[in-house]
Amino acid sequence: MRTLPNHRWRRFAILVLLAVCSAAFAQEDTVLPIFHRISSHDLYSFVADLTSEEFQGRLTGTVGYERAVQYVVRLFEAWNIQPAGTEGYLQKFPNPYTEVMDSSYLCLLMVTGGDTIRKYYRFDTEFIPGSTSGSGEVTAEVVYAGYGITAPELGYDDYAGIDVKGKIVLIEREAPVGPDKDPAVFRKWRPYSFHQYKLLNAVRHGAAGMLYNYGPIANPNNAYDPGFVYSHVGPAVVKDLFAGTGVSHREVVESIRKNLKPRSFSLKKTVSMKNVTVHHPDGVGINVIGMLEGQDPKAREEYIAIGAHLDHVGMNPALMPGANDNASGVAVVLGVARALAELHQKQPLKRSVLFVLFGAEEQSVAGSKYFLKHPTVPLEKIRCFLNLDGVGCGDKIRIIAGKDFPQLLKTVERANSQYVHRFLRPTPFKNIARPRLDAARFLWYGIPTLSFSVFGGRSFYHNTRDDLSTIHPEILEDLARMLFLAVRDLASQKSLRFKKPVVLLSPEEIDYY
């Protein structure tokens, strides 16, 4: 066998190195112009469109939400992203919903010198009608019923010793035990932290209505009972209801949490409330799913998934724009999708990339639940999921579950350190509370997942003020650019193997509501 002289080997090695470097530079010459074309102006325009009156707040099931679906479909078609749903780009699922109409009110009745004085509370800042409230009007005494929990096995009952029949109950959200201190203890309380449980338990005890101390926000994630009227209230209402009782609201809540003993009692106040709603039991939800199919014969069967929830809370009864939650997340996904589609035409990706925009996240995180139970691609082939939720208000990026998947996080950190340079805060995620993110459900199905949110700016949640004025276009641009590079890297690596999530909940707990 002939061997080359040393100087020829050196020359050969140099030529090979130059060829490899030339190919790498050629790739970067393609990638970086696309990277720089991801524009804050375009992303801001996506948010502006989705928060406009045309889309009516994007409550899943409504005409406004269906318009948002078609908006995304048109963009996917224009960018040559393939349909990957069950009906083209669409995946439909059952989704009852309730519309809140005008004419709602909440007022406190005070009798002074034989006259009744009505104190009306301000919509949006002091109260918001329950998004799944029944339609009707109730005037009744208010009874404080703690967390609204009846749990004999825990020796706890907020309804013990009080009569709430025909009355209005004031209820706290969540449970007196949180998930962070002792997960094993919290799991016993977890079923009682769901909004649906609290509402239906109040109905079972004969209450005529409910004031839910949550926000006040609009929240379509609840049960519906046609004869039960409820609204969300904030500090102003709670303060008035506790006035003259001899105890403060804060003192009572702290006592319940410390001793795990109810502190229920009549507030000796009368409230009048009215909501007008229309319930749609046969509503239909829609996920929008597109794909760039990889070109490697083997790796194309694997998927990098990136997504966000498309929906918000609708007209409740005024327009709730949902700019940060979650038009911002959708805008970033669209920015990444367009850039990857352009790159794919010039430098085909090895792996397939799945873009999923979920419906009904605000309604029990139902869209991602349906997708995972009825996947349009094999779940075991989804190597990871990147979730965007609330990424428009601030200048710093939080990566939920980042500390749980260090190898996946490294890909994102590498993209950030090379070209973007934003502050990143990865956090662990125990994921045992009720689901509040699409990411939670993916983790429960064993898929490594990172969920991105943004902090450091003023933001609003589920009210009329979550509008375009709160959005920081620059953070949208930087996040979309960073994830474009990260997904490109993930889709191009020779092999991907991330550790599986640790799932602490049973299947029954995962499917509860």
N, C-alpha and C positions, 0 to 999 in steps of 0.2 A: 504494500500500500504506500503510495507516494505521499509525502508530507510537504506542505509549503514551507519555504524558509521563514524565519522569524519575522523579517521585515514585511513579507507578504501577508502573514497572519495579522500583523499590526494594521496594515492597510485595509485588510478585509474587515477587521473589527471596527475600524474607524468608519468605514462605509456603512456597515450595519447600524452603528450608533447614529450616524447622520440621517439614515433613512427613518429610523425610529423617531428621532427628534423632529424631522420634517413632518412626519405623519402627525405627531402630537401637536406641533405648531399649527398644522393645517386644521386639525380639529378645533383648537382654540380660536383660530381665525373664523371658524363658522359659529362657534358657541357664543363668543363675547359680543358680536354685533346683535345677536338675538337677545342676549342678556340685557343689553343696554336699551333695546326697543321695548322692554317691559316698562311701561310709563305710568307714573302716578296719575297723570291726566286721564288715561284710559280707565284705570282702576276706579278712580273717583267717579267717572262717568257711569260705570256699572252700578255703583252704589246709588248715584243720583237717579238712575232709571228705576231701580228696584224699590226705592223708597217713595216714588211718585204716587199720586192719587190713582193712577191707572191700575196699580197692583193692589190697592186697598188693604195694605198691611199684610198680605200674603198668608192669611189663615188657611191652612190646608182644608180643601174641600170647596172653597169659595171660588167664584169667578176670578177674583183677583189672583188667587194662587195659580189657577190654571193659566192665566196670562203670563205669570212668571215662568211657569214650565215651558210654554211655547217660546218665550224670550230666550231661554237657555238652549232649547232645541235648535232654534235658528242659528245661534252662534256656533254650536257644535257642527251643524251642517256646513256652515260657511268655512270652517277650519278643517274640514275633512276628517273629523273625529267620528269613528264608526259607532253606530248604535249598538248598545249592549244590554238593553232591557228585555222585557218579554213581549212588548209591543213597540218595536222600533227602539227609541231611546227610553220609553216609559216602562215603569213597573207599577201597576196599580194595586191597591189594597183597600180593604174596608176601613172606613174612618168616620165614625159619627162626629158631628161638630154642632156647635151652637152659635148663632148670630145674636149679638147684643144690639138692640135698637135704641133709639132716643127715648127720652122721658124717664130715665132712671133718676132717683134721688135718695138721699139719706139725711135724716134730720133727728135731732134730739128734742124731745118735748119736755118743757119745764113749766111747772105750775107756780105762778107767783101772784098772790093776792086774788086768787080765783080766776086769773087769766092764764091761758096757755101760750107760752112763748115757744116758737119753733126756731131752733138753730140749724140752718142748713149747712151741710159740709160741702167743701169745694171739690168738684170732680178733678181727678188726676193727681192732686197734691194731698188730699185728705181722704178720699175714698175713690174706688173704681168698682163698677158693677162686676159681680162674679161672672167669669167668662162662660161658665156652664150652668148659670143660675136658671131656675125655673122662672116662669113669667107670673108676676103677681105683686100684690101690695100687702105689707104686714105692719101692724102697729102693736107692739108688745113690750113687756118688761124684759130687761136684759139680765141674763145670768152668766156669771163668769164660770166657765167649765174647763179651765186649765188647758191641757193639751188635747182634750176631747177623746181620751183613751179609756177603754174598758178592757183590762187585761187581768182576769182572775188568776192566771198562772203566775203573774208577777206580783200579785197582792196589791194591785193598783186599779183604781176606778175613779175617774174624774166626775162621774155622774152619781156616785154614791152620796146619799143624803141630800140631794137637791131635786127639785121638781122643775123640769124644763118643758113640760107639755104645753104647747101653744105659745111658748116664749121664744125669745131670740137668744142664742148662746154666743158668747165671745170666746173664741178659740185661738190658742197659740199654734204656730206651725212647728214642724219637726217633732222631736221627742225630748223628754228631759235628760236623756243620755245621748251623747254624741259618739261618732264613729272613731274618733282619734285616740281617746284615752285608753279604752279597753274594747277592742273589736269583738271579743267573745260575748261581753255583756251587751254591747250595742245590738248584736244580731238578734237577741231576744226581743228588743224593742223595735227593731227595724220595720216590721209589718205595720206598726202603729204610726209611723212617720209619714205615710203616704197621704196625700190630700184626699184621695178617693175614700180611704178608710174613715177619715175624720168626718167628712160630709155624710156618708151613709150611716155612721154611728150616731150622729146627731138626729138624723131622720128616724132611726130605730128607737131613739129615746123620746120621740114625739115633739121635738123642737119644730117651730114654725119657720125659723130662719136662722141665719148665722152671720156673724161679723168675724171675718178671718183676719187676724192680726198679722198681715203679710204685705209689707210694702208701704202704701198701697200699690199693687201692680195688677196688670191684666194677666190672667193665667188660665189658659184653656186646658190645662192638665188636671182635670178633676172629673168626678162622676156627675151624672145628671139625674135629677129627680124632678118631674114636672110640677110638683106641688111645693117645692122647697126653694126659697128665695135667699140668696146670700150675696154679700159684697166684701171686698177687701178693704181694710182700713189701716191707717197709719197712726203715728204718735198723737196727733191732735185729737182724734176720736177716743183713743184709749185713755188719754189724760182726762178728758171730760167725764168718761164713764167711771173712772176711779175716784174722781173728785168727791170729797165728803165721806168716803168710806172708812177713813181712819188708817188706811194702809196705802202704800204706793204700789204701782204695778211692778216696778223693778224688784221691790222687796218680796212680793208674792212669788214671782218667777224664780228668783234666786233660792227661796225657801223650797219650792218644789224640786228644783234641780239638786239641791244639797241633800234633802231628806228623802226624796222619792216618795213623798206623801202629797196627795191632792190638797188644794186650798180653794175649793170651789165655793161660791156664795152668790147670793143675789146682789146686784149692784144698785138695786132700787132706783133705776133709771128707766125711762120709756123711750123707745126709738121707733120711728116710722121709716120704712124703706120700701122702695118700689123698683122693680126691674122689668123690662119688657124684652123678651127673647123669643127666638124661633129656633127650635131644635131640628136637626136633620139626622135621623138615625141611620139613614142609608147613604151617608156621605162616602166619598171615595178619595183616598189619598194617592199621591203619585211620587215615586222616586224617579229622577232623571239620571240615566247611566250611559256614559260614553266610553270609548276605548281607543287607544292606539295600540295596534297589535305588533308585538315584537317580531323581529326578523330572524333571530337565531332559532334553528330547528328545535333545539331542546329548551332553551331559556324562555321562548315565547309562551310556553305553557304556564309560566309563573307570572304573578301580577304584583305591581306596586300600586296600591290604592291611595287616592287622595280625595278628600271630600269635605263637605260642609252641609249644614241644613239650610234649605232654601226658604223655609217657612218662617213666619213670625206670628203675631197674635191677632192681626186683622183690625177690624173697626170695633172698638170696645167702649162706647159706640163711636168715639172720634178715631181718626186715623192714628194708629200706632205704627210709625214708619219702620222701626227695626233696622236702623242704619248700622249700628255696631253689631246688633244681634238679629240677623246675621248676614245682612247684605255685604258687610265687610269681608266675612269669610268666603262667601260666594264669589266676590270680586277677585280675591286672591286665587281661588281655584281656577277661575276663568282666565286670569292672567297667565298662570302656569300652563294651563291646557293649550292656550294659543301658542305660547312660546315652544312648548314641546312638540306640538303639531308641526310647526315650521322646521324645527330641528330634525324631526323624524323624516321629513321629505329629503333632507340633505345628508344626514347621517343616521340611518335607521337604528332605533334602539334594539337591544337584544331582547329585553323583557317587555311584556305588555304592561301598559299603564292604564288603570281604571279610574275614571272620574265619576264620582257619585254625589249627587245633590239630593239630600233626603227631604221628604215631606214629614210633617207631623212630629218633628222633634219636640215642639212645644206641647204636644199632646201625648205625653207618656213616652217620648222618644220612640214612637211607634214605627216610623219609616225604616230606621236602621234595624229595628227588631224584625220587621217583616223581611227585609233584604237578607238578613243572616239566617232566617228560617227557610227562605226561598231564594237561595243565591242564584245569580245568573252566570256565575263562574264558580268553579270548585273552590270552596272555602280553604281547603288544605293547600291550595296553590297561591293564596294571597300571602305574600311574604311579610308585608307590613301595611299599616294604614296610617296616613297622616291626616289629622282632623283639624279644621280651622273653625274657631267659634269665638266671636268677639275680638276681632283683631284690628279694630279701627281707631281706638281711643288711647293714645299714649305714645311712648317712645322706647319702651322696653318690652321684651318678648318672654313670656312664661311658656315653658314646655312641660306640660303635665305628663307624668310618667317618664320623663327624661332620665331620671336616675334609675329607673327600673330596667332600662334598655340601653346600656352604655355604648354598645357597638352601633346601634341605630343612631343614637345621639351624636356619635363621632362624625357621621356623615354630614349631619346638619351643621355641627360646629365647624367642620372643615370648610364648608361652603361659606359660612359666615365670616370666618377668619381670613379667607382669601380675598373676598371682594366686598363684603357688606359692612361688617364691624358694628353690629348692634349688640347691646347688652342682652345676654341670654340668661334666664334663670330656670334651670331644670329642677323639677320637684318630683318626689315620690308620689305614688297614687295607690292608696289601699283599696279603693273601689268597692266598698261594701255598703255604701248608703244607697238610697233610691237613685235610679239613673237620672242624670241631668245632662249628660253628653252622649252623642253618638259613639264617642270613643269608649265609654264605659261598656257598651254592649259588645264592641269588637274585642275588647280585652276578655270579657266573659266567654267569648267563643274561641279563646286561645290564640288570638292574632296580635303580634307585637304592634303597639300603637303609641304614637305621640300625638298630643293634642295641644295646639298652639292658641294662645290668647295674648293680649297686649295690655300693659298697665302703665301708669305714669301720667294719665290724662283724665280729665273729667268725663264721666260717662253716666248714662241713665239706663234703667232696666225696665222693660215692659211698660212703658208709658209714652205719652205723646212727645216727650223731649228727647227720645233716642232718635235724633234726626240728623240730617246731612251736616249741620253746623258743627257737630261734635267730632267729625271724622278728620284724621290726620293722614292726608294722601301719601306722605313720604314713608310712613311705616308700612302701608300697603305695598308700595313699590319695593321696599327693601325685603319684606317677607316673601313676596312673590319671586323676586330674583334669587333669594337664598334657596327657596324650595325648588325652583327650576333647576338649579345646579345640583341640589341634593337628589332629586328624583332622577335626573339624568345620570348621576353617579350610580344610584341604586339599580337603575335599569340596565346599566352597562357593565356592572361587575361580573366577574367570571362565575362566582357563586355567592349566595346569600344564605346565611344561617344565623338567625337570632334566637336567643333563648325564649322559651314560651312564657306567657304571663302566669303568675301564681293566682289561681282563682279560689277565693275563700268561701264563696257562696255555693249553696246547693242549686241544682236545676230548678227546684221549686221556688227558692228565694229569688233567683234570677227572673223567673216568669211571673212573679207576684205583681199584679196590675201591669 
